[in-house]
Amino acid sequence: MLVLLFLIVHWYVSLFFQTVFLHRYASHRMFSMSPFMEKVFFVLTYLCQGSSYLSPYAYGAMHRMHHAYADTENDPHSPKYAKNIWDMMMQTKNFYLDILRERVQLDSKFTKHLPQWRSFDLWGNNWISRVVWGLLYVYIYTFIATEWWMYLALPIHFLMGPIHGAIINWFAHKVGYTNYNVKDTSKNIVPVDLLMCGEALHNNHHKNGTRPNFGVKWFELDPVYPILYVLDILGLIKLRKVTAAPFE
């Protein structure tokens, strides 16, 4: 089924650049790259996220605040202070836009060394850009959808980035297991995280936020780390040398 194939491909390419560029690079600087490669990642992130493009600058600042204030009233997206997952998503959206549009002042520790290409970010977050991408998805569906109900999958394409974030920010603080005792409710949802590209190993990540491999135990698989390792070998990025946090 072409619709399912398109949905799966879009899911993973969007998620890949969200976890690699926005999360592991922008937010935590788990690796470094040249200014040219940074621009390449900006463009590829836009092309893959499309209508749900997220600014690495605004995302990075917001995510750093999540780590600093996890599960407190200052956390930009904590399930403890939201009525439901939709309420949390709206809170996250509003805070993200406040950062993007410079309506809020942030401590410099939350913005230091964040990748910034302001004109590009403003275009990517412009409603014209989002609508054009949305219309493109609808146009593609006119060729690959064979039944009317297949069009019900379009909202997933429209909101791909926020959906990825909501799954982790909600469920990885609600269900799962823990390897570490941390000061928040972060949990590992599954030991082999193929659906969320390693992001579901959330408790491990909250223990050691700069470690590029989210898997810690022998049976925990972060499928993105081997890709980063290859990119490091090829000289496209430079991984930081960070060891695993000790078990408590």
C-alpha positions as CSV (number, residue, x, y, z in Angstrom):
1,M,0.0,0.0,0.0
2,L,1.6,3.2,-1.2
3,V,-0.1,5.4,1.4
4,L,1.4,3.3,4.2
5,L,4.8,3.3,2.6
6,F,4.7,7.1,2.3
7,L,3.6,7.5,5.9
8,I,6.3,5.3,7.2
9,V,9.0,7.0,5.1
10,H,7.9,10.4,6.2
11,W,7.6,9.3,9.8
12,Y,11.2,8.1,9.9
13,V,13.0,10.8,7.9
14,S,11.2,13.5,9.9
15,L,12.0,11.8,13.2
16,F,15.6,11.2,12.2
17,F,16.3,14.9,11.7
18,Q,14.4,15.8,14.9
19,T,16.4,13.4,17.0
20,V,19.8,14.1,15.3
21,F,19.7,17.8,14.5
22,L,17.2,19.3,16.9
23,H,17.8,17.1,19.9
24,R,21.2,15.5,19.9
25,Y,23.0,18.4,18.2
26,A,21.2,21.6,18.9
27,S,19.9,20.8,22.4
28,H,22.8,18.8,23.8
29,R,25.8,19.2,21.5
30,M,26.5,15.5,21.5
31,F,28.6,16.1,18.4
32,S,30.0,19.0,16.4
33,M,29.9,19.8,12.7
34,S,31.2,22.5,10.3
35,P,29.1,25.6,9.6
36,F,28.5,24.3,6.1
37,M,27.2,20.9,7.4
38,E,25.0,22.8,9.9
39,K,23.3,24.6,7.0
40,V,22.9,21.3,5.2
41,F,21.1,19.9,8.2
42,F,18.9,23.0,8.4
43,V,17.7,22.4,4.9
44,L,17.4,18.7,5.2
45,T,15.4,19.1,8.4
46,Y,13.0,21.5,6.6
47,L,12.6,19.2,3.6
48,C,11.9,16.2,5.8
49,Q,9.7,17.8,8.5
50,G,7.8,19.9,5.9
51,S,4.7,21.4,7.4
52,S,5.8,20.6,10.9
53,Y,9.3,22.1,10.7
54,L,10.7,23.0,14.1
55,S,13.4,25.7,14.7
56,P,16.6,24.1,16.1
57,Y,17.0,27.3,18.1
58,A,13.6,27.4,19.7
59,Y,13.4,23.6,20.1
60,G,16.9,23.5,21.6
61,A,16.2,26.3,24.2
62,M,12.9,24.7,25.2
63,H,14.4,21.2,25.5
64,R,17.2,22.5,27.7
65,M,14.6,24.0,30.0
66,H,12.8,20.7,30.1
67,H,16.0,19.1,31.4
68,A,16.7,21.9,33.9
69,Y,13.1,22.0,35.2
70,A,11.8,18.5,34.5
71,D,8.4,17.9,36.1
72,T,8.2,21.3,37.8
73,E,5.9,24.2,37.0
74,N,8.7,25.7,34.8
75,D,8.9,22.6,32.6
76,P,7.7,23.6,29.1
77,H,6.0,20.2,28.7
78,S,5.3,18.2,31.8
79,P,2.4,15.7,32.0
80,K,2.2,16.7,35.7
81,Y,0.9,20.2,34.8
82,A,-1.4,19.3,31.9
83,K,-4.9,18.0,31.8
84,N,-4.2,15.6,29.0
85,I,-1.8,15.1,26.1
86,W,-3.6,17.7,23.9
87,D,-3.3,20.3,26.6
88,M,0.4,19.6,27.0
89,M,0.9,19.9,23.2
90,M,-0.8,23.3,23.3
91,Q,1.3,24.5,26.2
92,T,4.4,23.3,24.3
93,K,3.3,25.1,21.1
94,N,2.7,28.4,22.9
95,F,6.0,28.3,24.7
96,Y,7.9,27.3,21.5
97,L,6.3,30.3,19.6
98,D,7.2,32.6,22.4
99,I,10.9,31.7,22.1
100,L,10.8,31.8,18.3
101,R,9.2,35.2,18.2
102,E,11.4,36.5,21.0
103,R,8.4,37.2,23.3
104,V,10.2,35.8,26.3
105,Q,13.7,36.4,27.8
106,L,15.7,33.3,28.5
107,D,18.8,32.7,30.6
108,S,21.9,32.6,28.4
109,K,22.6,29.0,29.5
110,F,19.5,27.9,27.5
111,T,20.5,29.6,24.3
112,K,24.3,29.3,24.3
113,H,25.8,27.8,21.1
114,L,22.4,27.0,19.7
115,P,22.3,26.9,15.9
116,Q,20.6,29.9,14.5
117,W,19.5,30.8,11.0
118,R,16.7,33.2,11.9
119,S,15.4,34.1,8.4
120,F,15.3,30.4,7.5
121,D,13.5,29.5,10.8
122,L,10.9,32.2,10.3
123,W,10.2,31.0,6.8
124,G,9.9,27.4,8.0
125,N,7.5,28.4,10.7
126,N,5.5,30.7,8.4
127,W,1.9,29.6,7.7
128,I,2.5,30.0,4.0
129,S,5.2,27.4,4.1
130,R,3.1,25.1,6.3
131,V,0.1,25.4,4.0
132,V,2.2,24.8,0.9
133,W,3.6,21.6,2.4
134,G,0.1,20.5,3.5
135,L,-1.2,21.0,0.0
136,L,1.7,19.0,-1.4
137,Y,0.8,16.1,0.9
138,V,-2.8,16.2,-0.3
139,Y,-1.6,16.3,-3.9
140,I,0.6,13.2,-3.3
141,Y,-2.4,11.4,-1.8
142,T,-4.5,12.0,-4.9
143,F,-2.1,9.7,-6.7
144,I,-1.5,7.1,-4.0
145,A,-4.7,6.9,-2.1
146,T,-7.1,4.3,-3.4
147,E,-9.9,4.7,-0.7
148,W,-11.4,7.8,0.8
149,W,-10.5,6.7,4.4
150,M,-6.8,6.8,3.5
151,Y,-7.0,10.6,3.6
152,L,-7.6,10.3,7.3
153,A,-3.8,9.8,7.7
154,L,-3.1,13.3,6.4
155,P,-3.2,15.0,9.8
156,I,-0.2,12.8,10.9
157,H,1.8,14.3,8.0
158,F,0.7,17.8,8.9
159,L,1.7,17.5,12.6
160,M,4.5,15.0,12.3
161,G,7.1,16.9,14.5
162,P,4.7,17.8,17.4
163,I,3.3,14.2,17.4
164,H,6.8,12.8,17.8
165,G,7.5,15.2,20.7
166,A,4.2,14.5,22.4
167,I,4.7,10.7,22.3
168,I,7.9,11.0,24.3
169,N,7.1,14.0,26.5
170,W,3.8,12.3,27.6
171,F,4.2,8.6,27.6
172,A,7.9,8.5,28.5
173,H,7.0,10.2,31.7
174,K,4.0,8.0,32.3
175,V,4.8,4.4,31.5
176,G,7.9,2.2,31.3
177,Y,10.9,1.1,33.3
178,T,13.9,2.9,34.8
179,N,17.6,2.2,35.0
180,Y,18.4,5.2,37.1
181,N,16.9,7.2,40.0
182,V,16.6,10.7,38.7
183,K,14.8,13.8,40.0
184,D,11.9,13.4,37.5
185,T,9.5,10.8,36.2
186,S,11.4,10.0,33.0
187,K,11.2,6.4,31.9
188,N,12.3,4.0,29.2
189,I,9.3,2.9,27.3
190,V,10.9,0.0,25.5
191,P,14.4,-1.5,25.5
192,V,14.5,-1.8,21.7
193,D,13.3,1.5,20.3
194,L,12.7,1.2,16.6
195,L,9.5,3.3,16.5
196,M,11.0,6.4,18.0
197,C,14.6,6.1,16.9
198,G,16.0,5.8,20.4
199,E,14.1,8.6,21.9
200,A,12.0,6.2,24.0
201,L,15.1,5.4,26.1
202,H,14.2,8.5,28.0
203,N,15.3,7.7,31.5
204,N,18.8,6.8,30.2
205,H,18.9,10.2,28.4
206,H,17.8,12.1,31.5
207,K,20.6,10.6,33.5
208,N,23.3,11.5,31.0
209,G,22.0,14.2,28.7
210,T,25.2,14.5,26.6
211,R,25.7,10.8,25.8
212,P,25.0,10.3,22.1
213,N,24.0,6.6,22.5
214,F,20.7,6.4,24.4
215,G,21.1,2.7,25.0
216,V,22.9,1.7,28.1
217,K,22.3,-2.0,28.9
218,W,23.3,-4.7,26.5
219,F,19.7,-5.3,25.4
220,E,18.9,-1.6,24.8
221,L,19.1,-0.5,21.2
222,D,19.3,3.0,20.0
223,P,19.2,2.6,16.2
224,V,20.4,6.2,15.5
225,Y,23.7,5.9,17.3
226,P,25.3,3.5,14.7
227,I,24.4,6.1,12.0
228,L,26.1,8.9,14.0
229,Y,29.1,6.6,14.4
230,V,29.4,6.2,10.6
231,L,28.9,9.9,10.1
232,D,31.8,10.5,12.5
233,I,34.0,8.0,10.7
234,L,33.2,9.8,7.4
235,G,34.2,13.1,8.9
236,L,30.8,14.7,8.5
237,I,30.4,15.2,12.3
238,K,32.6,14.8,15.3
239,L,31.2,12.8,18.2
240,R,31.9,13.9,21.8
241,K,33.8,11.4,23.9
242,V,31.3,10.8,26.7
243,T,31.1,7.7,28.9
244,A,27.9,6.1,30.2
245,A,26.6,7.2,33.6
246,P,27.3,4.6,36.3
247,F,24.4,2.6,37.6
248,E,23.1,3.5,41.0
